[in-house]
Amino acid sequence: MPGSPAEVKLVSNAMANATRRKIMAMLVEADRKREEIEKAAGASMLDYHLQMLQQAGLASAKDGTISITDFGRNFMESKAEKPAEAKKDLAGTKPIEIAEVRQLLPCIADKTKFRIIARAEPPLGGALKLLEPLFPRARYSEKIGALIIQRGNILITAYSTGNITMTMISSENEAKAILEELKRTINEAIAKGITPVPREKIKVDHAEIYEYLPKTDCKVCAEQSCYTFAIRLMGRETTLDKCTPLLEPKYATNLEHLRVLLEYI
């Protein structure tokens, strides 16, 4: 869920190339074997192109199959649609209903948890940004048109187009309970018709950041330990992309959480 300048740059660089745009268009239609992509997009620098898409969080690769990520799909959808017009207040915004809940494959980071996709109707469009103050830990990303909400280990991303994704969900019942609470909170604000007052950002410390790092002390980032890296991240003396192990699929959820936490520094 890119949102910081560095993350937005990764996505922009990934999508600036015609070959990579062609690959993404193929992945929107279906998962592809590497051979399919090579035949359609060419073999020249294919490894580099796929690496760029993976680093930007747009695609993933496993056992020779290339897939689009949840973020990648929503990014492509947002580009295909007219950007939501920003609203100044909640006047005229209609209450939402959760129209669909679909359980996906187990989370890469924890095989006992799930990734969930749901859909809210009608889409909130430009009103979504106004709802950010309703949630203790939330930020609105202009780049992807989504409200990103952190709730413990669970990360909820509500898009202006109506899609909602959640990570680290233990069961479908838990997903439905969270979605019901999300719907109730939003609809209560809509019923009042009063735009929530902006709030101060929640403070984050280096210990919380450390919890989501690989904790391997591999020194790839040029620091003595993951704990030192967390301290330097807090001081804005280094950047998240220096921790290349976070690009491994097993740390995908950790990376999502760290990107959100760094928005509060």
BABATI-15838 format. One record per residue (C-alpha): residue number from 1; residue in three letters; chain; x, y, z. Coordinates in Angstrom, 1 decimal, decimal comma, padded with zeros to 4 digits. Example, Ala and Ser with C-alpha at 12.3 -4.5 7.8 and 13.67 -1.06 7.14 Angstrom:
REM BABATI-15838
R resi resn chain     xx     yy     zz
R    1  ALA     A  012,3 -004,5  007,8
R    2  SER     A  013,7 -001,1  007,1
//
This chain:
REM BABATI-15838
R resi resn chain     xx     yy     zz
R    1  MET     A  000,0  000,0  000,0
R    2  PRO     A  002,3  002,7 -001,2
R    3  GLY     A  001,8  006,2  000,2
R    4  SER     A  005,1  007,7  001,2
R    5  PRO     A  007,1  009,6 -001,4
R    6  ALA     A  009,6  006,7 -001,7
R    7  GLU     A  006,9  004,1 -002,2
R    8  VAL     A  005,0  006,3 -004,7
R    9  LYS     A  008,2  006,7 -006,6
R   10  LEU     A  008,6  002,9 -006,8
R   11  VAL     A  005,1  002,5 -008,3
R   12  SER     A  005,7  005,4 -010,7
R   13  ASN     A  009,0  004,0 -011,9
R   14  ALA     A  007,5  000,5 -012,3
R   15  MET     A  004,6  001,8 -014,4
R   16  ALA     A  006,7  004,2 -016,5
R   17  ASN     A  007,8  001,4 -018,8
R   18  ALA     A  005,7  000,1 -021,7
R   19  THR     A  006,7 -003,5 -021,2
R   20  ARG     A  005,8 -003,5 -017,5
R   21  ARG     A  002,4 -001,8 -018,3
R   22  LYS     A  001,8 -004,6 -020,8
R   23  ILE     A  002,7 -007,3 -018,2
R   24  MET     A  000,3 -005,7 -015,7
R   25  ALA     A -002,5 -005,6 -018,3
R   26  MET     A -001,9 -009,4 -018,8
R   27  LEU     A -002,0 -010,1 -015,1
R   28  VAL     A -005,3 -008,2 -014,7
R   29  GLU     A -006,9 -010,8 -016,9
R   30  ALA     A -005,3 -013,9 -015,2
R   31  ASP     A -002,3 -015,3 -013,5
R   32  ARG     A  000,4 -016,0 -016,0
R   33  LYS     A  003,2 -018,5 -016,4
R   34  ARG     A  006,6 -016,9 -016,9
R   35  GLU     A  006,7 -018,5 -020,4
R   36  GLU     A  003,5 -016,7 -021,4
R   37  ILE     A  004,8 -013,3 -020,3
R   38  GLU     A  008,1 -013,9 -022,1
R   39  LYS     A  006,2 -014,8 -025,3
R   40  ALA     A  004,0 -011,7 -025,2
R   41  ALA     A  006,3 -009,1 -023,7
R   42  GLY     A  009,7 -010,4 -024,8
R   43  ALA     A  012,6 -012,1 -023,0
R   44  SER     A  014,8 -009,0 -022,9
R   45  MET     A  015,3 -007,9 -019,3
R   46  LEU     A  012,2 -009,8 -018,2
R   47  ASP     A  013,8 -010,6 -014,8
R   48  TYR     A  014,4 -006,9 -014,3
R   49  HIS     A  010,9 -006,0 -015,3
R   50  LEU     A  009,3 -008,6 -012,9
R   51  GLN     A  011,6 -007,4 -010,1
R   52  MET     A  010,5 -003,8 -010,5
R   53  LEU     A  006,8 -004,8 -010,4
R   54  GLN     A  007,4 -007,0 -007,3
R   55  GLN     A  009,4 -004,2 -005,5
R   56  ALA     A  006,5 -001,8 -006,1
R   57  GLY     A  004,0 -004,3 -004,6
R   58  LEU     A  002,1 -004,6 -007,9
R   59  ALA     A  002,9 -008,3 -008,7
R   60  SER     A  004,1 -011,5 -007,0
R   61  ALA     A  005,9 -014,6 -008,2
R   62  LYS     A  005,6 -018,2 -006,9
R   63  ASP     A  006,7 -021,5 -008,5
R   64  GLY     A  007,0 -019,9 -012,0
R   65  THR     A  003,5 -018,3 -011,8
R   66  ILE     A  003,2 -014,5 -011,9
R   67  SER     A  000,2 -013,0 -010,2
R   68  ILE     A -001,2 -009,5 -009,6
R   69  THR     A -001,4 -008,4 -006,0
R   70  ASP     A -004,5 -006,9 -004,3
R   71  PHE     A -002,8 -003,5 -004,4
R   72  GLY     A -001,9 -004,0 -008,1
R   73  ARG     A -005,4 -004,9 -009,1
R   74  ASN     A -006,9 -001,9 -007,2
R   75  PHE     A -004,2  000,3 -008,7
R   76  MET     A -005,1 -000,8 -012,2
R   77  GLU     A -008,8 -000,3 -011,5
R   78  SER     A -008,2  003,2 -010,2
R   79  LYS     A -006,4  004,1 -013,4
R   80  ALA     A -009,2  002,7 -015,5
R   81  GLU     A -011,8  004,8 -013,7
R   82  LYS     A -012,3  008,5 -013,4
R   83  PRO     A -010,7  009,8 -010,2
R   84  ALA     A -013,2  010,3 -007,4
R   85  GLU     A -014,2  013,9 -007,0
R   86  ALA     A -013,1  015,3 -003,6
R   87  LYS     A -015,9  016,4 -001,3
R   88  LYS     A -015,9  019,1  001,3
R   89  ASP     A -018,5  017,6  003,5
R   90  LEU     A -020,6  014,4  003,9
R   91  ALA     A -023,8  016,1  002,6
R   92  GLY     A -025,5  013,8  000,1
R   93  THR     A -023,3  010,8  000,9
R   94  LYS     A -025,4  007,6  001,0
R   95  PRO     A -025,1  004,9  003,7
R   96  ILE     A -023,1  001,8  002,7
R   97  GLU     A -023,9 -001,9  002,8
R   98  ILE     A -021,4 -004,7  002,6
R   99  ALA     A -022,4 -006,4 -000,6
R  100  GLU     A -019,9 -009,2 -000,8
R  101  VAL     A -017,3 -011,0  001,2
R  102  ARG     A -014,8 -013,3 -000,5
R  103  GLN     A -012,2 -015,3  001,3
R  104  LEU     A -008,8 -015,6 -000,4
R  105  LEU     A -005,7 -017,7  000,1
R  106  PRO     A -003,9 -017,9  003,4
R  107  CYS     A -001,7 -014,9  004,2
R  108  ILE     A  001,9 -015,4  003,1
R  109  ALA     A  003,2 -014,2  006,4
R  110  ASP     A  001,0 -016,5  008,5
R  111  LYS     A -000,6 -019,6  007,0
R  112  THR     A -003,2 -019,7  009,8
R  113  LYS     A -004,5 -016,3  008,7
R  114  PHE     A -006,4 -015,1  005,6
R  115  ARG     A -006,6 -012,2  003,2
R  116  ILE     A -010,1 -011,0  002,6
R  117  ILE     A -011,7 -009,0 -000,2
R  118  ALA     A -015,1 -007,4  000,4
R  119  ARG     A -017,1 -004,7 -001,4
R  120  ALA     A -019,1 -001,8 -000,1
R  121  GLU     A -022,1 -000,4 -002,0
R  122  PRO     A -022,5  002,3 -003,0
R  123  PRO     A -018,8  003,3 -003,3
R  124  LEU     A -017,9  006,3 -001,1
R  125  GLY     A -015,9  008,0 -003,8
R  126  GLY     A -014,5  011,4 -002,7
R  127  ALA     A -016,2  011,3  000,7
R  128  LEU     A -013,8  008,5  001,8
R  129  LYS     A -011,0  011,0  002,6
R  130  LEU     A -013,3  012,9  005,1
R  131  LEU     A -013,7  009,7  007,2
R  132  GLU     A -010,0  009,4  008,1
R  133  PRO     A -010,5  011,0  011,6
R  134  LEU     A -013,1  008,3  012,6
R  135  PHE     A -010,4  005,7  013,1
R  136  PRO     A -007,5  005,9  015,7
R  137  ARG     A -004,9  004,7  013,2
R  138  ALA     A -005,8  005,6  009,7
R  139  ARG     A -004,5  007,6  006,8
R  140  TYR     A -005,9  008,5  003,4
R  141  SER     A -003,6  007,8  000,4
R  142  GLU     A -004,3  010,2 -002,5
R  143  LYS     A -002,2  008,0 -004,8
R  144  ILE     A -004,4  005,0 -004,6
R  145  GLY     A -007,6  006,6 -003,5
R  146  ALA     A -007,9  004,5 -000,3
R  147  LEU     A -008,3  004,8  003,4
R  148  ILE     A -005,8  002,6  005,2
R  149  ILE     A -006,7  001,5  008,7
R  150  GLN     A -004,5 -000,3  011,1
R  151  ARG     A -006,1 -002,4  013,8
R  152  GLY     A -003,5 -004,4  015,8
R  153  ASN     A -002,1 -006,9  013,3
R  154  ILE     A -005,0 -006,4  010,9
R  155  LEU     A -004,6 -004,0  008,0
R  156  ILE     A -007,8 -002,7  006,3
R  157  THR     A -007,7 -000,8  003,0
R  158  ALA     A -011,0  000,7  001,9
R  159  TYR     A -010,9  002,1 -001,7
R  160  SER     A -013,0  004,9 -003,1
R  161  THR     A -014,2  002,4 -005,7
R  162  GLY     A -015,9  000,3 -003,1
R  163  ASN     A -013,3 -002,5 -002,7
R  164  ILE     A -012,2 -003,4  000,8
R  165  THR     A -009,2 -005,6  001,6
R  166  MET     A -008,1 -007,0  004,9
R  167  THR     A -004,9 -008,9  005,9
R  168  MET     A -004,2 -011,3  008,9
R  169  ILE     A -007,8 -012,3  009,4
R  170  SER     A -008,4 -015,4  011,5
R  171  SER     A -011,8 -016,4  010,2
R  172  GLU     A -014,6 -015,3  007,9
R  173  ASN     A -016,7 -014,6  011,1
R  174  GLU     A -014,0 -012,2  012,3
R  175  ALA     A -014,0 -010,5  008,9
R  176  LYS     A -017,7 -010,0  008,9
R  177  ALA     A -017,6 -008,6  012,5
R  178  ILE     A -014,9 -006,1  011,5
R  179  LEU     A -016,8 -005,1  008,3
R  180  GLU     A -020,0 -004,7  010,3
R  181  GLU     A -018,2 -002,4  012,8
R  182  LEU     A -016,7 -000,5  009,9
R  183  LYS     A -020,1  000,0  008,2
R  184  ARG     A -021,7  001,1  011,5
R  185  THR     A -019,0  003,7  012,2
R  186  ILE     A -019,1  005,1  008,7
R  187  ASN     A -022,9  005,2  008,5
R  188  GLU     A -023,2  006,9  011,9
R  189  ALA     A -021,0  009,7  010,6
R  190  ILE     A -023,0  009,9  007,4
R  191  ALA     A -026,3  010,1  009,4
R  192  LYS     A -025,0  013,0  011,4
R  193  GLY     A -023,9  014,7  008,3
R  194  ILE     A -021,0  016,3  010,2
R  195  THR     A -017,5  015,9  008,8
R  196  PRO     A -015,2  014,5  011,6
R  197  VAL     A -012,7  016,9  013,1
R  198  PRO     A -009,1  016,3  012,0
R  199  ARG     A -007,1  014,6  014,8
R  200  GLU     A -003,4  014,6  015,9
R  201  LYS     A -001,3  011,7  014,6
R  202  ILE     A -000,7  008,8  016,9
R  203  LYS     A  002,9  008,5  018,1
R  204  VAL     A  005,0  005,6  017,0
R  205  ASP     A  008,2  004,4  018,7
R  206  HIS     A  011,1  002,4  017,4
R  207  ALA     A  010,1 -000,7  019,4
R  208  GLU     A  006,8 -000,9  017,5
R  209  ILE     A  008,7 -000,6  014,2
R  210  TYR     A  011,2 -003,3  015,3
R  211  GLU     A  008,3 -005,7  015,9
R  212  TYR     A  007,6 -005,8  012,1
R  213  LEU     A  011,3 -006,0  010,9
R  214  PRO     A  012,7 -009,5  010,0
R  215  LYS     A  014,9 -009,5  013,2
R  216  THR     A  017,6 -011,4  011,3
R  217  ASP     A  020,3 -008,8  012,0
R  218  CYS     A  021,7 -009,6  008,5
R  219  LYS     A  023,3 -006,2  008,2
R  220  VAL     A  022,2 -005,8  004,5
R  221  CYS     A  020,9 -002,4  005,4
R  222  ALA     A  024,4 -001,4  006,6
R  223  GLU     A  023,3 -001,2  010,2
R  224  GLN     A  024,5 -003,4  013,1
R  225  SER     A  021,1 -004,9  013,8
R  226  CYS     A  017,4 -004,7  013,0
R  227  TYR     A  016,9 -002,8  016,3
R  228  THR     A  019,5 -000,2  015,2
R  229  PHE     A  017,8  000,0  011,8
R  230  ALA     A  014,4  000,7  013,6
R  231  ILE     A  016,0  003,6  015,6
R  232  ARG     A  017,5  005,1  012,4
R  233  LEU     A  014,1  004,8  010,7
R  234  MET     A  012,5  006,7  013,5
R  235  GLY     A  015,1  009,5  013,0
R  236  ARG     A  014,5  009,5  009,3
R  237  GLU     A  018,2  008,7  008,9
R  238  THR     A  017,5  005,7  006,6
R  239  THR     A  014,7  004,4  004,4
R  240  LEU     A  012,6  001,3  004,4
R  241  ASP     A  013,9  000,1  001,0
R  242  LYS     A  017,3 -000,5  002,5
R  243  CYS     A  015,9 -003,6  004,2
R  244  THR     A  015,8 -005,8  001,1
R  245  PRO     A  014,7 -009,0  003,0
R  246  LEU     A  011,3 -007,2  003,5
R  247  LEU     A  010,8 -007,8 -000,3
R  248  GLU     A  010,6 -011,5  000,3
R  249  PRO     A  007,0 -012,8  000,1
R  250  LYS     A  007,0 -014,1  003,7
R  251  TYR     A  007,4 -010,5  004,9
R  252  ALA     A  004,7 -009,0  002,7
R  253  THR     A  002,3 -008,3  005,5
R  254  ASN     A  005,1 -006,9  007,7
R  255  LEU     A  006,0 -004,5  004,9
R  256  GLU     A  002,4 -003,3  004,6
R  257  HIS     A  002,3 -002,5  008,3
R  258  LEU     A  005,7 -000,7  008,3
R  259  ARG     A  004,6  001,5  005,5
R  260  VAL     A  001,6  002,6  007,5
R  261  LEU     A  003,6  003,1  010,7
R  262  LEU     A  006,1  005,3  009,0
R  263  GLU     A  003,3  007,7  008,0
R  264  TYR     A  003,0  008,6  011,7
R  265  ILE     A  006,6  009,6  012,2
//
